[in-house]
Amino acid sequence: MPTGIQTPWARQVRALLTNALTLACVAGLILLTIILSSTLLPSPRTLIPLILLVAILAVWSRRVLIKLYARAQASIETALVEREPAAPVDRDEDSRTFTRTFGDVRLFSTVVTPPSSAIGLRLRDVDLRRRSGASVVGVERNGEAMMSPDPDITFEAQDRIYLMGRSDQIAAARRILGEVG
């Protein structure tokens, strides 16, 4: 089901499919654990407590991992959508960018302007991650934010690129993009 459809019934269908797939995967893992363990364990008396332990761990870890995933996704989405962050911010008016510091790692956004050599190139061809160490975590084009962009996306003028990395990695990425001479 396309993620662009945001009606209530579409969200319910997506939630149902997600839960059904999760349940099927957990059941498959339990079955695989039973099959593999049955040859190693001396008796069913040992297997039954093991199955119960695996089931309890699966149920417990599912909730924890879902919460962790939701927090991480919300943080990234907030960072990509937010124009004026409330935390410590360094502003560079000439490049219309902002940075936010997370320890040594920074989230930095920059707009691709016409003198940039990246215009018309695919993310894969620019190869920022290998050449600079900075990761492209999002691209905003015409008001639409694309998190974890496809490596085949082609940069266009006025694309806002979100980079994550240390200060030296961000500086190298900006040089590669042709933003800094």
N, C-alpha and C positions, 0 to 999 in steps of 0.2 A: 504494500500500500504506500503510495507516495507520501513523503513527509510534508509536502506543501498543503495537503488537505488538512484543515484544522477544525473541522466540525466535531461536535461532541461524539457522534457515533463513530467517526473515524478514529478518534483517540481511544474509544472503548475497544474497537476492533484491534488497534495496535497493541493496547495493553493485554488483551486476551491472547493474541498471538505471541507476544513476548513472554507472558507467563507460561503458556503451553510449551513453548520451546525450552524455557528454563527447566520446567518440570521434566520434560522428555530427556534433557541432557543429564539432569541429576539422576533420574531413573536409570539411564544408560550407564552412568558411572558406578552406581550401586551394583548393577548387574555385572559389570566388568570386574568390580572388586570381588564380588562373590565368586565368579568363575575363576579368577586368578588365585584367590585365596584358598579355594577349596582343595587345590592340589598341595598346598603348603601346610595347611592346618591339620592337626592330628584327628580332630573330631568335630561334629556339629556343635558340641557344647562350647567350644572355643569360638566358632564362627558366629553364632548368634549374638554374643556380646560385642564382637567386632562390628557386625552389621549395625547394631544399635548405636555404637559409638560413632561410626561413620555417618549415620543418618542424623544424629544430634549435631555433629560438627558441620554437616552440610547445611542444616537449617539455621544454625547459629551464624555461620560465616556468611551465608547469603544476605542476611539482614545487614551485617556490618559492611560487607562489600558494596551493597546497594547504596547505603548511606555515604560511604566514602566516594563512590563514583558520582553520586548526585552532587556532592559538595564540590568535587573537582570540575565537573561540567558547568555548574553554576558560576564558579570562579572564573573560568575561561570565558564563558558567555558574557559575564559582567564586564570583564576586561575588554572584550572586543566591541561591545555595544557602547560602553561608557565613553563619553567625550571629555568630560572634566572630572577626573578622579579626585576623591577627597583626601587621599593619603599623600605622603610626600611626593611632590611633583617637580620636575625640572622642565621649564618651558623654553623652547627654542622657536621664537616667532618666525624666523626666516624659513624654517622647514615645516612649520605648522605640525609639530610633533609633540608627543608627551612621553615621558618615561615613568615607570613606577618600579621601585626597588623591592626585591624579595631576596634579602641576603645579598649574595654576589650576583644573582640572576636578575636581569631587568627585562621588563616588557616594554617594547618601544614601538611606536607606530610612525610611519613616514609615508608621505604621498609621492608616488612616482610622477615626476614631471617630465615634459617633453625632451629636455636634453639627456635624459637617462638612457643608457645603452640597453637597459633591460626591457624597454618597450618593444613588444612584438616577439619576445623570447618566452619560451616555456619555463616554468619554475625548474623543471628537470634540467634544462640546458644551462640556466644560470648557475645551478649547483651551489647555492649559498651555504648549505650545511657543511659540505666537504671543504669548500674554499675558505670559509670564515669561522665556522663553528657555531654560528647563530642559526636558529631554527625559525622557519616561517610557520607561525602557528595560526595565521588567519589572513584573509584578504577581504577587504570591503570594496565592493564595486556598486555604484549607483544606489547606495543605501542598503545593499544586501550584504550581510556578513557571512563569509564562508569559513567556518572553522576547519582546521586540518585540510587545507586545500589540496586538490588532486595535483600530482606532479606535472600533469599535462596542461594545467591552466596557463594561459598566455597573458603576460602582463600588458595592461593597457594604461594609457595616460590617465592620471587622476585616480588610479587604484591606490587604496591605503593598505600598506603592507604592515602586518604585525609581526615583529621579530622578538625572539626570546633568546637571551644569552648573557654572558658577562660583558662588561663595558668594552673590552678590547675586541670581542667577537662582533658586537654591534657596530663598532667603528669600522672593522674590516668589511662587514656586510654593506655598510653605507658607501664605502669606497667602491666596492664591486658594482653596486647599483648605479654608480656614477653621480651620486648625490654630493659627495665630498671630493674635491679635486686633489 
